[in-house]
Amino acid sequence: MTPPELSVVVPVFNERDNIPPLVGEIVAALRGPASTKAGGLRDRLRR
């Protein structure tokens, strides 16, 4: 497996309903020849 050329990390906190549309927008924006990887990071610093 080739490492991605671009990684997208999005910090999230209480965003369960917003994640699917966000992923859809990211995928649509990054379509093309570059390999990409996306991940979410739950922000546990906020209480």
C-alpha positions as CSV (number, residue, x, y, z in Angstrom):
1,M,0.0,0.0,0.0
2,T,1.3,3.4,-1.0
3,P,1.2,6.1,1.7
4,P,-1.2,8.9,1.0
5,E,0.0,12.1,-0.6
6,L,-2.4,14.1,1.5
7,S,-3.9,13.5,5.0
8,V,-6.9,15.3,6.4
9,V,-7.4,15.4,10.2
10,V,-10.5,17.1,11.5
11,P,-10.9,17.7,15.3
12,V,-14.5,17.0,16.3
13,F,-16.5,17.4,19.5
14,N,-20.2,16.5,19.7
15,E,-20.4,16.5,15.9
16,R,-22.0,13.1,15.2
17,D,-24.7,14.5,12.9
18,N,-22.3,16.7,11.0
19,I,-19.6,14.0,10.2
20,P,-21.3,12.2,7.3
21,P,-21.9,15.5,5.3
22,L,-18.4,16.7,6.1
23,V,-16.8,13.5,4.9
24,G,-18.9,13.7,1.7
25,E,-17.7,17.3,1.1
26,I,-14.1,16.3,1.8
27,V,-14.3,13.3,-0.6
28,A,-15.9,15.4,-3.3
29,A,-13.2,18.2,-2.9
30,L,-10.3,15.8,-3.0
31,R,-11.3,13.6,-6.0
32,G,-8.5,13.3,-8.4
33,P,-5.2,11.6,-9.0
34,A,-3.7,12.2,-5.5
35,S,-4.1,9.5,-2.9
36,T,-5.7,10.8,0.2
37,K,-6.5,9.7,3.7
38,A,-9.0,11.3,6.1
39,G,-9.5,10.8,9.8
40,G,-11.3,12.3,12.7
41,L,-9.8,13.2,16.0
42,R,-12.2,13.5,19.0
43,D,-11.3,16.5,21.0
44,R,-11.3,15.3,24.6
45,L,-9.9,18.5,26.0
46,R,-13.2,20.2,26.2
47,R,-15.7,19.2,28.9
